[in-house]
Amino acid sequence: MEYAAVILSGATQQLQKLFNTDDLQQTQTLGELQHKVARAVLHLLQTDLNRLLHILYRIDVDERHVKQAMLLPSEPEMADRIAQLIIKRELQKAQTRFIYRSN
């Protein structure tokens, strides 16, 4: 398995646990993951903001970037931007795990 696929798979597995969903299981591309995470974020924005904030805290997404995203004019735009932040952070963490596991 190539490096990028391993990193994407690791990030996807972590996101499945955090969002407590199997919806991310069959994700093959970064774009597909982005779409699915944005959908999950939008759902939480509309139904359970506290849970979303807890997930963002656990993932350790930069609070300043989240605040900027929350200023966007529509919930779908907010969800998309927050999903980008979540995925970026999880990819960083997956990459770090891969590096330390390889050594």
The 8 nearest C-alpha neighbors of each residue, nearest first, counted from 0:
[[1, 4, 5, 2, 3, 6, 8, 7],
 [0, 2, 4, 3, 5, 6, 7, 8],
 [1, 3, 5, 4, 6, 0, 7, 97],
 [4, 2, 6, 5, 1, 7, 0, 8],
 [3, 5, 7, 1, 6, 2, 8, 0],
 [6, 4, 8, 2, 3, 7, 9, 1],
 [5, 7, 9, 3, 8, 4, 93, 94],
 [8, 6, 4, 10, 9, 5, 11, 3],
 [7, 9, 11, 5, 6, 10, 4, 12],
 [10, 8, 6, 12, 11, 7, 93, 5],
 [9, 11, 7, 89, 13, 90, 12, 8],
 [10, 12, 8, 14, 9, 13, 7, 15],
 [13, 11, 15, 9, 14, 10, 8, 16],
 [14, 12, 16, 10, 15, 11, 17, 9],
 [13, 15, 17, 11, 16, 12, 18, 10],
 [14, 16, 12, 20, 18, 13, 19, 17],
 [17, 15, 19, 13, 14, 18, 12, 20],
 [18, 16, 14, 19, 15, 13, 54, 20],
 [17, 19, 15, 20, 16, 14, 39, 54],
 [20, 18, 16, 17, 15, 21, 14, 22],
 [21, 19, 15, 22, 18, 23, 16, 17],
 [20, 22, 24, 23, 15, 19, 25, 16],
 [21, 23, 20, 24, 25, 35, 15, 26],
 [22, 24, 21, 26, 25, 15, 11, 35],
 [25, 23, 21, 22, 26, 15, 11, 12],
 [24, 26, 23, 27, 22, 21, 32, 31],
 [27, 25, 23, 24, 32, 28, 31, 11],
 [26, 28, 25, 31, 29, 32, 7, 4],
 [29, 27, 31, 30, 26, 32, 7, 33],
 [28, 30, 32, 31, 33, 27, 7, 26],
 [31, 29, 33, 28, 32, 34, 27, 35],
 [30, 32, 34, 28, 33, 29, 26, 35],
 [33, 31, 29, 35, 30, 34, 26, 36],
 [34, 32, 30, 36, 31, 35, 37, 29],
 [33, 35, 31, 37, 32, 36, 30, 38],
 [36, 34, 38, 32, 37, 33, 31, 39],
 [35, 37, 39, 33, 38, 82, 34, 32],
 [38, 36, 79, 82, 40, 78, 34, 35],
 [37, 39, 35, 41, 36, 40, 42, 34],
 [38, 40, 36, 42, 37, 41, 43, 35],
 [41, 39, 37, 43, 78, 42, 38, 44],
 [42, 40, 44, 78, 38, 43, 39, 37],
 [41, 43, 39, 45, 40, 44, 46, 38],
 [42, 44, 47, 46, 40, 45, 41, 48],
 [45, 43, 41, 48, 42, 46, 40, 47],
 [44, 46, 42, 43, 41, 47, 48, 74],
 [45, 47, 43, 44, 42, 48, 41, 50],
 [48, 46, 43, 49, 50, 44, 45, 51],
 [47, 49, 51, 44, 50, 43, 52, 46],
 [50, 48, 52, 51, 47, 53, 43, 54],
 [51, 49, 53, 52, 48, 47, 54, 43],
 [52, 50, 48, 54, 53, 49, 43, 55],
 [51, 53, 55, 49, 54, 50, 56, 48],
 [52, 54, 50, 56, 51, 55, 49, 57],
 [55, 53, 57, 51, 56, 52, 58, 50],
 [54, 56, 52, 58, 53, 57, 60, 59],
 [55, 57, 59, 53, 54, 58, 52, 60],
 [58, 56, 54, 59, 55, 53, 60, 17],
 [57, 59, 55, 56, 60, 54, 88, 89],
 [60, 58, 56, 57, 55, 61, 88, 62],
 [59, 61, 55, 58, 62, 88, 56, 85],
 [60, 62, 64, 63, 59, 65, 84, 55],
 [61, 63, 65, 64, 60, 66, 59, 56],
 [64, 62, 66, 65, 61, 67, 68, 60],
 [65, 63, 67, 66, 62, 61, 68, 84],
 [64, 66, 68, 62, 67, 63, 69, 81],
 [65, 67, 69, 63, 68, 64, 62, 70],
 [66, 68, 64, 70, 65, 69, 63, 71],
 [69, 67, 65, 77, 70, 66, 71, 80],
 [68, 70, 66, 67, 71, 77, 65, 74],
 [71, 69, 68, 67, 72, 66, 77, 73],
 [72, 70, 69, 68, 77, 73, 76, 67],
 [71, 73, 70, 74, 76, 77, 69, 75],
 [74, 72, 76, 75, 71, 77, 70, 78],
 [73, 75, 77, 76, 78, 41, 72, 44],
 [76, 74, 78, 77, 73, 79, 41, 37],
 [77, 75, 79, 73, 74, 78, 80, 71],
 [78, 76, 74, 80, 68, 75, 79, 69],
 [79, 77, 41, 75, 37, 81, 40, 76],
 [78, 80, 37, 82, 76, 77, 81, 75],
 [79, 81, 83, 77, 82, 78, 68, 76],
 [82, 80, 84, 78, 83, 79, 77, 85],
 [81, 83, 37, 85, 79, 80, 84, 36],
 [84, 82, 80, 86, 81, 85, 87, 79],
 [85, 83, 81, 87, 82, 86, 88, 80],
 [86, 84, 82, 88, 83, 87, 81, 89],
 [85, 87, 89, 83, 88, 84, 90, 82],
 [86, 88, 84, 90, 85, 89, 83, 91],
 [87, 89, 91, 85, 86, 90, 84, 92],
 [88, 90, 92, 86, 10, 91, 87, 93],
 [89, 91, 93, 87, 92, 10, 88, 86],
 [92, 90, 88, 94, 89, 93, 95, 87],
 [91, 93, 89, 95, 94, 90, 96, 88],
 [94, 92, 90, 96, 95, 10, 6, 91],
 [93, 95, 97, 91, 92, 96, 6, 90],
 [94, 96, 92, 98, 97, 93, 99, 91],
 [97, 95, 93, 99, 94, 98, 100, 92],
 [98, 96, 94, 100, 95, 99, 101, 93],
 [99, 97, 95, 101, 100, 96, 94, 102],
 [98, 100, 102, 96, 101, 97, 95, 94],
 [99, 101, 97, 98, 102, 96, 95, 94],
 [100, 102, 98, 99, 97, 96, 95, 94],
 [101, 99, 100, 98, 97, 96, 95, 94]]
